[in-house]
Each structure stands twice: as C-alpha cells, then as structure tokens.
Amino acid sequence: MRKYPILIILSLFLFISCGEQENPINSYYKNIPMIQGMTRDEKPKVYNVKIDLGYEKGNKKIQTELNKRKDQLTDIVRSFLSTLTEEQFLINNQPELREIIKDEVNEILIEGEIVEVYLIELQVFEYN
C-alpha cells in the first residue's frame, strides 16, 4: 500500500516538470534612440518607434559589439522602417516586423546574435 503515495508524488513531479517550458531571461540593449520617420503610404503618416534588442544574458562580447555599432544599428533599423506602410505597423504585423529587424541586425553582428526584438514604443499618426 505504500507504493501508491510514492507513485502519486512521482507522477505529479513528472507532470509538473514536463509541463515547464524553457523561457530564458535575456540581457537587453536599450541604447538605440527613438526612430522617427514617415510611412510609404500615398498620404504618409509619421511613426515613432523605440526598440530594445534582447541577447543571451552574460554575453559581454555582443554587448560590446552592440555599443560599438550603435550608429550602424540605428541606421539599419531606420532604413528598414522607412520602407513600411501604415498597415505594416499594425499589431497583427508586429511579429513579422520584429523578426525582420532581428534578421537585419544579425546580418552584421560577429560576436553573437540578437534573440528577440522588443517594440517598446510604436506610434503611427497623421502628419499635420
């Protein structure tokens, strides 16, 4: 009869541990300034975008590289965003937007890679 409590505890442990998903905590590069520009619509809108870049926690080499390439990173993101229409900034398109920015940034990095792009602020509004 003592087998049952042990089996229940073991089953519960396996159930809980199998249900856990790995969700690493990243370090964040927050030094890219707010990027402002105009959309490519027939009647252009103004956008303001602030992003942070997530990378593997503790990776000092990529942190140093990001700092050295700050101006280049800002230019890459600004150039990409300037090709978009208002619709491409909408919430349902933001996962693709994040992924493209990540890919563009990772193309130039040598010391590691960006694992996530965070859209900290994103505004699109009419130009007066």
C-alpha positions as CSV (number, residue, x, y, z in Angstrom):
1,M,0.0,0.0,0.0
2,R,2.9,2.4,0.5
3,K,3.6,2.3,-3.3
4,Y,0.6,4.5,-4.1
5,P,1.7,7.7,-2.4
6,I,5.1,7.4,-3.9
7,L,3.6,6.8,-7.4
8,I,1.3,9.8,-6.9
9,I,4.2,12.1,-5.9
10,L,6.4,10.8,-8.7
11,S,3.6,11.2,-11.3
12,L,2.9,14.7,-10.0
13,F,6.6,15.6,-10.3
14,L,6.8,14.3,-13.8
15,F,3.6,16.1,-14.9
16,I,4.9,19.4,-13.5
17,S,8.4,19.1,-14.9
18,C,7.2,18.1,-18.3
19,G,4.8,21.0,-18.5
20,E,7.6,23.6,-17.9
21,Q,9.0,25.3,-20.9
22,E,12.3,26.9,-21.0
23,N,12.0,30.7,-21.1
24,P,15.4,32.2,-20.8
25,I,15.9,35.7,-19.4
26,N,17.8,37.9,-21.8
27,S,20.0,40.9,-21.4
28,Y,18.8,44.0,-23.2
29,Y,20.5,46.5,-25.4
30,K,18.4,49.7,-24.8
31,N,20.7,52.3,-26.4
32,I,19.0,52.6,-29.8
33,P,17.3,56.0,-29.8
34,M,13.7,56.6,-30.7
35,I,13.4,56.4,-34.5
36,Q,11.1,58.8,-36.3
37,G,10.1,58.8,-39.9
38,M,7.3,58.8,-42.5
39,T,5.5,55.8,-43.8
40,R,5.4,54.9,-47.5
41,D,1.7,55.5,-47.9
42,E,0.1,57.7,-50.6
43,K,-0.8,60.0,-47.7
44,P,2.2,59.5,-45.4
45,K,1.9,59.1,-41.6
46,V,4.5,59.8,-39.0
47,Y,5.9,57.0,-36.9
48,N,7.9,56.8,-33.7
49,V,9.5,53.5,-32.8
50,K,11.6,52.6,-29.9
51,I,13.2,49.1,-29.8
52,D,15.3,47.1,-27.4
53,L,17.4,44.2,-28.5
54,G,17.5,41.0,-26.5
55,Y,20.6,38.8,-26.4
56,E,21.9,35.9,-24.4
57,K,22.4,37.0,-20.8
58,G,26.0,37.4,-19.8
59,N,27.4,37.6,-23.4
60,K,29.8,40.5,-22.9
61,K,31.2,40.3,-26.4
62,I,27.9,41.0,-28.1
63,Q,27.2,43.8,-25.6
64,T,30.5,45.4,-26.5
65,E,29.8,45.0,-30.2
66,L,26.3,46.4,-29.9
67,N,27.8,49.5,-28.2
68,K,30.4,49.9,-30.9
69,R,27.8,49.5,-33.7
70,K,25.1,51.7,-32.2
71,D,25.0,54.2,-35.1
72,Q,25.1,51.4,-37.7
73,L,22.3,49.6,-35.9
74,T,20.2,52.7,-35.7
75,D,20.7,53.3,-39.4
76,I,19.8,49.7,-40.3
77,V,16.5,49.9,-38.4
78,R,15.7,53.4,-39.6
79,S,16.3,52.3,-43.3
80,F,14.1,49.3,-42.9
81,L,11.3,51.2,-41.1
82,S,11.3,53.9,-43.9
83,T,10.1,51.2,-46.4
84,L,6.9,50.4,-44.5
85,T,3.3,51.5,-44.9
86,E,1.0,52.3,-42.0
87,E,-0.6,48.8,-42.3
88,Q,2.7,47.1,-41.8
89,F,3.0,48.8,-38.3
90,L,-0.4,47.3,-37.2
91,I,-0.4,44.9,-34.2
92,N,-1.1,41.8,-36.3
93,N,2.0,42.5,-38.4
94,Q,4.3,43.2,-35.5
95,P,5.7,39.7,-35.1
96,E,6.9,39.8,-38.7
97,L,8.3,43.3,-38.1
98,R,10.3,42.1,-35.0
99,E,11.6,39.1,-37.0
100,I,12.8,41.2,-39.9
101,I,14.5,43.7,-37.6
102,K,16.2,40.8,-35.8
103,D,17.4,39.3,-39.1
104,E,18.7,42.6,-40.4
105,V,20.7,43.3,-37.2
106,N,22.0,39.7,-37.0
107,E,23.4,40.0,-40.5
108,I,26.1,42.5,-39.3
109,L,26.9,41.0,-35.9
110,I,30.0,39.0,-35.4
111,E,30.2,38.3,-31.7
112,G,26.7,36.7,-31.2
113,E,23.2,37.3,-32.2
114,I,20.0,39.0,-31.2
115,V,17.4,36.6,-30.0
116,E,14.5,39.0,-29.6
117,V,13.4,42.4,-30.7
118,Y,11.2,44.3,-28.3
119,L,8.9,47.1,-29.6
120,I,9.0,49.3,-26.5
121,E,7.1,52.1,-28.2
122,L,5.3,52.3,-31.5
123,Q,3.1,55.2,-32.6
124,V,1.8,56.0,-36.1
125,F,-0.2,59.2,-36.5
126,E,-1.3,61.7,-39.1
127,Y,1.1,64.4,-40.1
128,N,-0.3,67.9,-39.9
